[in-house]
Amino acid sequence: MKKVFASLFALFLLAAGNAQTPVYGQNISTIDARELALAITGGGTISSLELISDAAVGPVYQITVVNNDVRYDVSINARTGDIFRLTASQAASPQVAPPPAIQQQQDQGGIFIGNVTPRRPARFGGPSNPPISAQRAVEIARDHLISIGVTNVRFDYVYMDLERGQWVWSVEFDGRGRDYEFYIDVNTGAIVQFKID
């Protein structure tokens, strides 16, 4: 009888561990939280995920993602899915400063982009780790601006969006009263649309 009870209890624990039903009052599952975190960081590797209780917010997923030597700490409201805290820092590595080749790549043509932190996606459901990262999409947009002789602009934002059935990175640079906006295919890096407002 004890063996049967132990087996049933083990099955219950296994089922509970695999279940996607909300617990602790949250409406967002762990899988949903992982997808949100990877979407906002442009992919990467999740190094930690924790469900905690915040006195002001309630249940909160605290997720750490490492992408392109950048560590992102993401806090997601487990009831609503709102991302209310996002910080980026250099991931621990033996090299504190980027190599000169990378530094030069980030600061070409007088347009410095640094490490890119994507905004919250306009729509969820896009690829969690696309071939073209947010950082790479911004570099593609920057290189295009340089190729057409545009300088003295600053990187403004990047986020993933769905444009005419195609997932793209929406990238914008600001410069002297003009906005330079790009839609860049998240799979190929092709510039789908380029606008100057």
N, C-alpha and C positions, 0 to 999 in steps of 0.2 A: 504494500500500500504506500509506504514511504517513497519507493522508487517511482511509482506512478505519479504521486503528487509532485515529486521533484522534476520529473519529465514534463508534466503539465505546466509547472511554474517556469521552467526554462523556455518552453514554447511561448508562454505568455510574454516573457521578457524579450524574446527574439522578435515577436510580432510587434510589441510596443516600440522596440528600437527601430524597426523598419517602417512604422506607420507615419503617414504624412498628415495625420489629423492634428489640429492645434493643441498645444498643452500650455499650462501656465498662463492662460488667457490670451495667447497670441493667435492671430489669424494668418500670419505669414509662416509657411513651413521653412524648415532648414534649407531645403533645396531651393526654394524661392529666394531666400536670403542670400545664398551663395551666388545665384544668378544675378541678383541685383548688384552685389558687391563687384563681381567680375565685369558687369556691364559698365559700372561707373568708373572702374579703373582701367578699362580697355583690355581686360584679360589679365593673365598672370597666374600665380600659384597662391592658393589660400594656405597660410601657415598656421592660422588659429581661427576658431569660431566658437563663440561662447554666448549662451543665453543668460542674461542677468536681469535683475529687477532694478530699475532706476526710480528713485523717489518721485521725480517730477514727471517722467514719461510713462513708467510702467515697464512691461517686458521689452528688453532691448537686445538685439543681436550685436555683439562686438566682434568684428571680423578684421583680420589682418591679411592683406594681399601684398605679395612682392611681385613687381612687374618691371623689367628693365632696370634693375638695381635701385628701384624706388619702392619704399615701404609705404603702403596706404593703410591707415586705420579708419575703418568705416563703422559708424554706428547707425543701425537701422531700427526704426520703431517697429516692433514685432506685431503690432496690431494693424498699422496702416501701411507699412512698407515705405514710409517716408525716410529718406536719408537726412538726418539732422546734424551729423558731424562727419567731416571728411578731412583728414590731415595727410600730408605727404612728407616724407623725409628720406634722406639717403639711406638705403639699406646697408646693414653692416657688411663691410668688405675690407680687405686689406688696403685697398686704394681709396683714399679719401677724396682726392680730386680726380676728375675724369682725365683720361689720357689726352695729350695735345690734339690728336687727330679728331677725337670726339668733340672736344671743346671747339675746335675750328668748325666742325660740322654744325654745331649749335649756334655759332655766331658768324654766319656768312653774310656778306653783303650788308653789314650793319643791322641785320635783323637778328636779335637774340631771342631764343625761345626757351632755353633752359629745360628743366624737367616739367613735363606736361601733366596736369591733373584734369581729367575729363569732368565735365559737368554731369549732372543726373540726366540719363537718357530721356528724350521726348516721349519715346514709346519703348516698352519693355518687350522682350522676346527675341532680341537680336542675338547674333553669335556671341558666346561668352569669351572666347579667345580667338578673335579673327586673325587671319594671316597678316593684315595691316593693323598695327597698334595705333593708338591715339597719337603717341609720340611720332611715329613714322608719318602719319597723315599730316601732322602739322609741318614736318620737315618737307614733305612733298609740296604743300601749299607755299611754304616759304621759298623753296627753290623755284617755283613757277613765278612768284613775284619778282625774284631777282632776275629771272630770265627775260622779263618784260620791262626791266629797269625801274621797278618800284623799290624804294628804300625809305628809311625814316618812318617805318610803321612798327607797331608793337602787336604781339600776339594777344588776342583777347580771350577766346574760348574754343573748346572742342567738345562735342558730345555725339553720341550715336543716334541716328534717326532713320526712319523708313521713308524713302522718297520714291514715289511711283513704283512701289513694290520691291524696291532695292534698298538694302541696308548700306548706309553711307555714314562717313564721319562728316559732320557739319563743322567747318573750321572758319573762324573769322579773325581778321587782322584789322586794327584801327590805324588810320593815318591821316592827320590834318583834315578832319571833317569828312573823310571818305572811309567807307567800310568795304573791305575786300572779303567776300564770302565764297567758300568752296564747299562742294559736295564731293567727297572722295570715296570711291567704292572700297568697302572694308575687306573685300576678298582680293582685289587686284591692284589697288592703289591708283586706279585710273581716275582722272578728274572728270566727274560726271557733269558738273555745272560750275561755272565761275561767274560771279556777279560783282559789279562795282556800284555801290549806292552812294 
